[in-house]
Amino acid sequence: MKLKRYVSEFEEFLDRYKQDHPGTEEDQWRGWKIWWDHRLDLDAVDRARKDSVPTEPYYYG
């Protein structure tokens, strides 16, 4: 006996949306690569950390 897995309404919506808009996942991956998958200049990151001024804590006066 094969059991049918539960599929939520949201998952059904996403599946239908992906079928109706086939380029959606490719666009998501392209956006991911633009914002997250890029090389960092570690020297620049280190300089920025050393050059930054610490933020003073907020206090109620």
Backbone torsions as a table, in degrees:
resi	resn	phi	psi	omega
1	MET	NA	126.9	-179.5
2	LYS	-95.6	126.0	179.9
3	LEU	-85.8	139.7	176.2
4	LYS	-89.1	129.2	-179.1
5	ARG	-80.0	153.1	-179.9
6	TYR	-73.5	134.0	176.0
7	VAL	-126.6	119.5	-178.6
8	SER	-73.2	164.7	177.8
9	GLU	-62.8	-36.1	179.4
10	PHE	-65.4	-43.1	179.3
11	GLU	-65.3	-38.3	175.9
12	GLU	-62.3	-42.5	178.3
13	PHE	-59.9	-47.2	-179.4
14	LEU	-62.5	-41.9	179.0
15	ASP	-61.7	-44.1	178.0
16	ARG	-64.0	-42.0	-179.6
17	TYR	-62.0	-43.1	179.1
18	LYS	-64.3	-35.7	177.4
19	GLN	-67.7	-39.1	-178.6
20	ASP	-77.8	-25.4	-179.2
21	HIS	-127.1	81.4	-171.8
22	PRO	-65.0	-20.7	-178.0
23	GLY	-89.5	4.5	-173.6
24	THR	-61.7	-49.4	-177.3
25	GLU	-65.1	-36.7	177.9
26	GLU	-64.1	-40.0	177.2
27	ASP	-63.9	-39.3	178.4
28	GLN	-62.5	-44.8	-179.6
29	TRP	-65.8	-36.3	178.0
30	ARG	-63.8	-44.3	177.4
31	GLY	-63.4	-39.2	178.0
32	TRP	-60.5	-44.2	-178.5
33	LYS	-66.2	-35.1	179.5
34	ILE	-65.6	-45.4	-172.0
35	TRP	-91.3	-28.0	-171.6
36	TRP	-119.1	-34.3	-175.3
37	ASP	-97.2	70.5	175.8
38	HIS	-134.3	157.4	-178.1
39	ARG	-79.3	143.5	177.4
40	LEU	-102.8	143.4	171.3
41	ASP	-87.1	99.2	-174.0
42	LEU	-63.6	-31.1	176.5
43	ASP	-65.2	-41.1	179.2
44	ALA	-66.6	-38.5	178.0
45	VAL	-63.8	-43.2	179.7
46	ASP	-64.7	-42.6	178.2
47	ARG	-63.4	-41.3	-179.8
48	ALA	-64.4	-38.7	179.1
49	ARG	-66.4	-40.4	-179.3
50	LYS	-72.1	-33.1	-176.9
51	ASP	-84.0	-11.9	-175.0
52	SER	-75.4	150.1	178.0
53	VAL	-98.7	129.6	-178.7
54	PRO	-62.6	141.5	179.2
55	THR	-77.3	130.9	178.6
56	GLU	-75.8	142.4	179.5
57	PRO	-66.4	147.8	177.3
58	TYR	-80.2	135.0	178.6
59	TYR	-131.5	153.7	178.2
60	TYR	-89.1	120.4	-175.5
61	GLY	-111.0	NA	NA
